Amino acid sequence: PLSPPPPSTPGRPHGKILIFKIPEGEAEDLQRLNAVVVAIRLNAFVKAEQLILWHTFSELQVLLRVDFVHTATIRNEQMIKTLYEKGELRPQAAEQFVNMCSDAITVQCQREKVPWEVTTCGWSDDEEQDRITRSQVVELLRRYSQRWCKWGSFKEKFNQTYNSAISEMCVHNACKGAVQILGNPDNPQNQVIVFYELSPLLRISPHSPALSVLQKNLLKLVSSQAEKRVKLLKIVPLYRETFGSLPVSDRGKPLQEVLQEMPGISLVGVKPWTIHVTLGGSVPKDPAAGAAHGIAKIAADFRELLSHFPNSTLPLSHIQQEYQTYFHHSFRVSDYLQNPGARMKELLEACEGIKMKEVKLPNGKMGTAVYLNQQPKQQPSKPPQPPPQQAQRLPPPPQQPLPQQPLPQQPLPQ
């Protein structure tokens, strides 16, 4: 739903803009590009109050703020003009008017054989500030040839360039879908800011055919490298060059999590810019084996997590939160169990080495505790041997008297 229109300001539209999405290869000559955009919008009878060029990783976006008064005038939409000037234009009517302008521009793009995508979106004061921040972050990050930078160094460079501070929360809110920060938030020295295209969210379910295709292609890609490994921040561009696009979605799963759970693939390294994708683990031949492989891996993670807590025990309600804190990523029970209604307790019951019992929690209530099933290994019994130092301090054994033997009789001298 559209938000209420801002206070009436001369020349200001009701928060609606057009966006031209232009591939990076066609955006090299900005002067010619601007001339084409102007020609297209004029032929579509659309006037612009403001036009902004905004670079992203793989395309250039032209943000065009529609001038409602002049556009309605040249399009003979007197009612739109009158209502806008009085501040009585409803958001629904404003949206319909801008959509009509968008359709007209799309038709002109088709006539000019320009394969640009034209979309519309809102523009409030907060959104405008977010777009400015987003444009600055993207512009600065594009100066790095590898398309990523250590977060600490980037913050210092941003402050020097724009005389303004920037935070991780600001990047998350303003640059969602374009730029993201990877790494442990508790250790900023190990964080890195990257373009979304280098570490996207993937729309893949645990047992979907797309996951099988992705796994097969990744194994082939890593095997084709001389060192049998690829940097995590380079895997997506290399994959696209070889096999095409990935199934990306805003509601998908982070690439790193997908790779960590993928049979036959291992991640080696700690810092995001040092992590490599390598071959490792067994590759199951059927979906059931794949599910078993995933449960075995999450079981190993649970055992490692529990080993860091007193008595290797945690309340069941704390498992998921502590897992995310320790491993820096979350998980879903449905990723490992095919039953849609499965709960955490069922997943833990399927994990080897994990046990549960009802105990009295610190808050005084009864609850379920999760603990390691540690069974001491039975060693073969050996007689205890004192250490060398103790052996030296033992008293010497008592000397036994020698048996008395008769002396040989010698003849007396005469």
C-alpha positions as CSV (number, residue, x, y, z in Angstrom):
1,P,0.0,0.0,0.0
2,L,1.2,3.5,-0.8
3,S,1.9,5.9,2.0
4,P,0.0,9.2,2.3
5,P,1.2,11.9,-0.1
6,P,3.7,14.4,1.4
7,P,2.7,18.0,2.0
8,S,2.0,19.8,-1.3
9,T,5.1,21.5,-2.6
10,P,5.3,23.3,-6.0
11,G,6.8,21.0,-8.6
12,R,7.1,18.0,-6.3
13,P,5.4,14.8,-7.4
14,H,3.6,12.4,-5.1
15,G,6.6,10.3,-4.4
16,K,6.7,8.4,-7.7
17,I,9.7,7.9,-10.0
18,L,10.7,5.9,-13.1
19,I,13.8,3.7,-13.2
20,F,15.6,2.8,-16.4
21,K,17.7,-0.3,-15.8
22,I,20.5,-0.3,-18.3
23,P,23.2,-3.0,-18.7
24,E,26.7,-2.0,-17.7
25,G,28.1,-2.5,-21.2
26,E,25.6,0.0,-22.7
27,A,26.3,2.7,-20.1
28,E,29.9,3.7,-21.0
29,D,29.0,6.9,-22.9
30,L,27.0,8.8,-20.3
31,Q,26.5,11.8,-22.6
32,R,25.0,9.7,-25.4
33,L,23.0,7.7,-22.8
34,N,21.5,10.9,-21.3
35,A,20.5,12.1,-24.8
36,V,18.7,8.8,-25.5
37,V,16.9,8.9,-22.2
38,V,15.7,12.5,-22.8
39,A,14.6,11.7,-26.4
40,I,12.6,8.6,-25.2
41,R,10.8,10.4,-22.4
42,L,10.0,13.4,-24.6
43,N,8.6,11.2,-27.3
44,A,6.5,9.5,-24.6
45,F,5.3,13.0,-23.4
46,V,6.9,12.7,-19.9
47,K,8.6,15.6,-18.2
48,A,11.2,15.1,-15.5
49,E,11.7,17.2,-12.4
50,Q,14.9,15.5,-11.5
51,L,17.2,12.8,-13.1
52,I,19.9,10.9,-11.2
53,L,22.4,8.4,-12.5
54,W,23.0,5.5,-10.1
55,H,25.5,2.8,-10.7
56,T,25.1,-0.8,-9.3
57,F,27.3,-3.8,-9.8
58,S,26.2,-4.8,-13.2
59,E,24.0,-2.0,-14.5
60,L,23.4,1.7,-14.5
61,Q,20.0,3.0,-13.3
62,V,18.5,6.3,-14.3
63,L,16.2,7.6,-11.6
64,L,13.6,10.0,-13.1
65,R,11.3,12.0,-10.8
66,V,8.2,12.7,-12.7
67,D,7.1,16.4,-13.0
68,F,3.3,16.0,-12.5
69,V,2.3,19.5,-13.5
70,H,4.1,19.7,-16.9
71,T,3.5,16.0,-17.7
72,A,-0.2,16.3,-17.1
73,T,-0.2,19.5,-19.2
74,I,1.4,18.1,-22.3
75,R,-0.7,14.9,-21.9
76,N,-3.9,16.9,-21.6
77,E,-4.7,15.4,-18.2
78,Q,-6.2,18.6,-16.8
79,M,-7.9,16.8,-13.8
80,I,-4.5,15.4,-12.6
81,K,-2.9,18.8,-12.9
82,T,-5.8,20.5,-11.0
83,L,-5.9,18.0,-8.2
84,Y,-2.1,18.0,-7.8
85,E,-1.9,21.8,-7.6
86,K,-4.6,21.8,-4.9
87,G,-2.9,19.0,-3.0
88,E,-5.9,16.7,-3.4
89,L,-4.4,14.1,-5.8
90,R,-4.9,10.7,-4.2
91,P,-2.0,8.2,-4.1
92,Q,-4.0,5.6,-6.2
93,A,-4.5,8.2,-8.9
94,A,-0.9,9.3,-8.8
95,E,0.2,5.7,-9.1
96,Q,-2.1,5.1,-12.1
97,F,-0.8,8.2,-13.8
98,V,2.9,7.3,-13.3
99,N,2.2,3.7,-14.5
100,M,0.7,5.2,-17.7
101,C,3.9,7.2,-18.2
102,S,5.9,4.1,-17.6
103,D,3.9,2.2,-20.2
104,A,4.4,5.0,-22.7
105,I,8.2,5.0,-22.2
106,T,8.3,1.2,-22.5
107,V,6.6,1.5,-25.9
108,Q,9.1,4.1,-27.0
109,C,12.0,1.8,-25.8
110,Q,10.6,-1.0,-28.0
111,R,10.3,1.3,-31.0
112,E,13.9,2.5,-30.6
113,K,15.0,-1.1,-30.0
114,V,16.5,-0.3,-26.7
115,P,16.2,-3.3,-24.3
116,W,15.9,-1.3,-21.1
117,E,13.7,-2.3,-18.2
118,V,11.4,0.5,-16.9
119,T,9.9,0.2,-13.4
120,T,8.3,2.5,-10.9
121,C,8.7,2.9,-7.2
122,G,7.9,5.3,-4.4
123,W,10.1,8.1,-3.2
124,S,9.6,9.6,0.2
125,D,12.1,11.9,2.1
126,D,13.6,8.9,4.0
127,E,13.8,6.9,0.8
128,E,15.5,9.8,-1.0
129,Q,18.2,9.9,1.8
130,D,18.6,6.1,1.5
131,R,19.1,6.4,-2.2
132,I,21.8,9.1,-1.7
133,T,23.6,6.9,0.8
134,R,23.2,3.9,-1.5
135,S,24.5,5.7,-4.5
136,Q,27.6,6.9,-2.5
137,V,28.3,3.4,-1.1
138,V,28.0,1.8,-4.5
139,E,30.0,4.5,-6.3
140,L,32.8,4.1,-3.7
141,L,32.8,0.3,-3.8
142,R,33.0,0.3,-7.6
143,R,36.4,1.9,-7.3
144,Y,37.9,-1.3,-6.0
145,S,38.7,-3.7,-8.9
146,Q,37.8,-6.8,-6.9
147,R,34.4,-5.3,-6.1
148,W,34.9,-5.8,-2.3
149,C,36.8,-4.1,0.5
150,K,37.5,-4.7,4.2
151,W,34.8,-3.0,6.2
152,G,37.1,-1.0,8.5
153,S,39.1,0.4,5.5
154,F,35.9,1.2,3.6
155,K,34.4,3.2,6.6
156,E,37.6,5.3,6.7
157,K,37.5,5.9,3.0
158,F,33.8,6.8,3.0
159,N,34.4,9.3,5.8
160,Q,37.3,10.9,3.9
161,T,35.4,11.0,0.6
162,Y,31.9,12.2,1.7
163,N,32.8,13.8,5.1
164,S,30.2,11.5,6.7
165,A,30.2,8.5,8.9
166,I,28.5,5.2,7.9
167,S,27.4,2.3,10.0
168,E,26.6,-1.4,9.4
169,M,23.0,-0.7,10.1
170,C,22.9,2.2,7.6
171,V,24.3,-0.1,4.9
172,H,21.8,-2.8,5.7
173,N,18.8,-0.4,5.5
174,A,19.9,1.7,2.5
175,C,21.8,-0.8,0.4
176,K,19.7,-3.9,0.7
177,G,19.8,-5.9,-2.5
178,A,22.9,-4.0,-3.8
179,V,25.6,-4.2,-1.1
180,Q,26.0,-6.4,2.0
181,I,28.5,-6.9,4.8
182,L,29.9,-10.4,5.4
183,G,31.7,-11.7,8.5
184,N,31.3,-11.8,12.2
185,P,29.8,-8.6,13.6
186,D,31.6,-9.1,16.9
187,N,35.0,-8.9,15.0
188,P,34.8,-5.9,12.6
189,Q,38.4,-6.6,11.5
190,N,37.2,-9.8,9.8
191,Q,34.2,-8.2,8.0
192,V,34.1,-7.3,4.4
193,I,31.7,-5.2,2.3
194,V,30.8,-6.7,-1.1
195,F,28.3,-6.3,-3.9
196,Y,25.3,-8.4,-3.5
197,E,26.1,-10.2,-6.8
198,L,29.2,-11.7,-5.3
199,S,27.3,-13.3,-2.4
200,P,23.6,-13.5,-3.3
201,L,20.7,-15.3,-1.7
202,L,19.8,-18.5,-3.5
203,R,16.2,-19.8,-4.0
204,I,17.0,-23.5,-3.5
205,S,15.2,-26.0,-1.3
206,P,17.1,-29.0,0.2
207,H,15.8,-31.7,-2.2
208,S,15.0,-29.6,-5.3
209,P,16.4,-30.5,-8.8
210,A,18.0,-27.0,-8.9
211,L,20.2,-28.0,-5.9
212,S,21.4,-31.1,-7.7
213,V,22.2,-29.1,-10.8
214,L,24.1,-26.5,-8.8
215,Q,26.0,-29.2,-6.9
216,K,27.0,-30.9,-10.2
217,N,28.1,-27.6,-11.8
218,L,30.1,-26.5,-8.7
219,L,31.9,-29.8,-8.5
220,K,32.8,-29.6,-12.2
221,L,33.9,-25.9,-11.8
222,V,36.2,-26.5,-8.8
223,S,37.7,-29.6,-10.3
224,S,38.6,-27.7,-13.5
225,Q,40.8,-25.3,-11.5
226,A,44.5,-26.0,-11.3
227,E,44.6,-25.8,-7.5
228,K,41.2,-27.5,-7.1
229,R,39.8,-24.5,-5.2
230,V,38.1,-21.2,-5.9
231,K,37.9,-18.1,-3.7
232,L,34.4,-17.7,-2.2
233,L,34.2,-14.1,-3.4
234,K,35.0,-15.2,-7.0
235,I,32.8,-18.3,-7.3
236,V,29.7,-16.4,-8.5
237,P,31.3,-14.5,-11.4
238,L,33.2,-17.6,-12.5
239,Y,30.0,-19.7,-12.3
240,R,28.1,-17.3,-14.4
241,E,30.8,-17.2,-17.0
242,T,30.7,-21.0,-17.2
243,F,27.1,-22.1,-16.6
244,G,24.9,-19.0,-16.6
245,S,22.8,-17.3,-13.9
246,L,22.0,-18.6,-10.5
247,P,18.5,-19.0,-8.9
248,V,18.7,-15.7,-6.9
249,S,15.8,-14.6,-4.6
250,D,15.4,-11.9,-2.0
251,R,14.0,-14.5,0.3
252,G,16.5,-17.2,-0.4
253,K,19.4,-18.7,1.5
254,P,22.8,-17.1,1.8
255,L,25.3,-18.6,-0.7
256,Q,27.8,-19.5,2.0
257,E,25.2,-21.5,3.9
258,V,24.2,-23.3,0.8
259,L,27.8,-24.3,0.1
260,Q,28.5,-25.3,3.7
261,E,25.6,-27.8,3.5
262,M,26.3,-29.1,0.0
263,P,27.8,-32.6,-0.2
264,G,31.1,-32.8,-1.9
265,I,31.9,-29.2,-1.2
266,S,34.0,-27.8,1.7
267,L,34.8,-24.2,2.7
268,V,38.3,-23.6,4.0
269,G,39.3,-20.3,5.7
270,V,38.1,-18.0,8.4
271,K,38.0,-14.4,7.0
272,P,35.5,-13.9,4.1
273,W,38.3,-12.8,1.7
274,T,40.4,-15.9,2.5
275,I,37.7,-18.5,2.4
276,H,38.1,-21.0,-0.5
277,V,35.6,-23.4,-2.0
278,T,37.2,-26.8,-2.3
279,L,36.3,-30.4,-2.9
280,G,35.6,-32.5,0.2
281,G,33.2,-34.9,1.8
282,S,31.3,-37.7,0.1
283,V,28.8,-37.1,-2.7
284,P,25.5,-39.0,-2.0
285,K,23.9,-40.7,-5.0
286,D,20.3,-40.3,-4.0
287,P,18.1,-37.7,-2.1
288,A,17.8,-40.0,1.0
289,A,21.6,-40.2,1.2
290,G,21.7,-36.4,0.8
291,A,19.4,-35.9,3.7
292,A,21.4,-38.3,5.8
293,H,24.6,-36.4,4.9
294,G,22.9,-33.2,6.0
295,I,21.8,-34.6,9.4
296,A,25.3,-36.0,10.0
297,K,26.8,-32.6,9.4
298,I,24.3,-30.7,11.6
299,A,24.8,-33.4,14.3
300,A,28.6,-32.7,14.2
301,D,27.8,-29.0,14.6
302,F,25.6,-29.7,17.6
303,R,28.2,-31.8,19.3
304,E,30.8,-29.1,18.8
305,L,28.4,-26.4,20.1
306,L,27.5,-28.4,23.2
307,S,31.2,-29.2,24.0
308,H,31.7,-25.4,24.8
309,F,29.1,-25.3,27.5
310,P,29.3,-26.5,31.2
311,N,28.5,-30.2,31.4
312,S,28.1,-30.1,27.6
313,T,24.4,-29.2,28.2
314,L,22.0,-26.5,26.9
315,P,18.3,-25.9,27.3
316,L,16.4,-27.0,24.2
317,S,14.9,-23.5,23.8
318,H,18.5,-22.0,23.5
319,I,19.8,-24.4,20.9
320,Q,18.9,-22.3,17.8
321,Q,20.1,-19.0,19.2
322,E,23.4,-20.4,20.5
323,Y,23.9,-22.1,17.2
324,Q,23.6,-18.9,15.3
325,T,25.8,-17.1,17.7
326,Y,28.6,-19.7,17.5
327,F,28.5,-20.5,13.8
328,H,27.3,-17.1,12.5
329,H,24.5,-18.5,10.4
330,S,21.1,-20.0,11.1
331,F,19.4,-23.2,10.0
332,R,15.8,-24.5,9.5
333,V,14.6,-27.9,10.7
334,S,12.8,-28.3,7.3
335,D,16.2,-28.2,5.6
336,Y,17.1,-31.6,7.2
337,L,13.8,-33.4,7.8
338,Q,11.3,-34.0,4.9
339,N,8.3,-33.8,7.4
340,P,6.9,-30.2,6.9
341,G,5.7,-30.1,10.6
342,A,9.0,-31.4,12.1
343,R,10.3,-29.6,15.2
344,M,13.7,-29.1,16.7
345,K,13.2,-32.0,19.1
346,E,12.7,-34.4,16.2
347,L,15.9,-33.1,14.5
348,L,17.9,-33.6,17.7
349,E,16.6,-37.1,18.1
350,A,17.9,-38.0,14.7
351,C,21.4,-36.7,15.5
352,E,24.0,-39.2,16.7
353,G,25.6,-38.5,20.0
354,I,22.9,-36.1,21.2
355,K,20.5,-36.9,24.0
356,M,17.7,-35.1,25.8
357,K,16.2,-35.3,29.3
358,E,13.7,-33.4,31.4
359,V,15.4,-31.3,34.1
360,K,14.7,-28.4,36.4
361,L,15.9,-25.2,34.6
362,P,17.6,-22.3,36.4
363,N,14.2,-20.4,36.4
364,G,12.7,-23.1,38.5
365,K,10.5,-24.6,35.8
366,M,10.8,-28.1,34.3
367,G,12.2,-28.2,30.7
368,T,14.1,-30.2,28.2
369,A,17.9,-30.2,28.3
370,V,20.1,-31.2,25.4
371,Y,23.4,-32.9,26.2
372,L,26.2,-35.0,24.7
373,N,26.0,-38.7,25.1
374,Q,29.6,-39.2,26.2
375,Q,30.4,-42.8,26.9
376,P,34.0,-43.3,28.2
377,K,35.9,-45.8,26.1
378,Q,36.9,-49.0,27.9
379,Q,40.7,-49.4,27.9
380,P,42.3,-52.8,28.4
381,S,43.3,-53.4,32.0
382,K,47.1,-53.1,32.5
383,P,49.0,-53.4,35.8
384,P,49.8,-50.0,37.1
385,Q,53.3,-49.0,36.6
386,P,54.9,-46.3,38.8
387,P,56.5,-43.4,37.0
388,P,60.3,-43.4,36.7
389,Q,60.7,-40.9,39.4
390,Q,58.8,-43.0,41.9
391,A,60.6,-46.1,40.9
392,Q,63.9,-44.5,41.9
393,R,62.7,-43.6,45.3
394,L,61.7,-47.1,46.3
395,P,63.9,-48.8,48.9
396,P,66.3,-51.4,47.6
397,P,65.1,-55.0,48.0
398,P,66.5,-56.8,51.1
399,Q,69.6,-58.9,50.4
400,Q,69.2,-62.6,50.8
401,P,72.0,-64.5,52.7
402,L,74.1,-66.6,50.4
403,P,73.9,-70.3,51.1
404,Q,76.9,-71.6,53.1
405,Q,79.0,-74.1,51.2
406,P,81.8,-76.2,52.8
407,L,85.3,-74.9,52.2
408,P,87.6,-77.3,50.4
409,Q,90.1,-78.9,52.8
410,Q,93.7,-78.3,52.0
411,P,96.4,-80.7,53.2
412,L,98.4,-79.4,56.1
413,P,102.0,-78.6,55.4
414,Q,104.3,-81.0,57.1
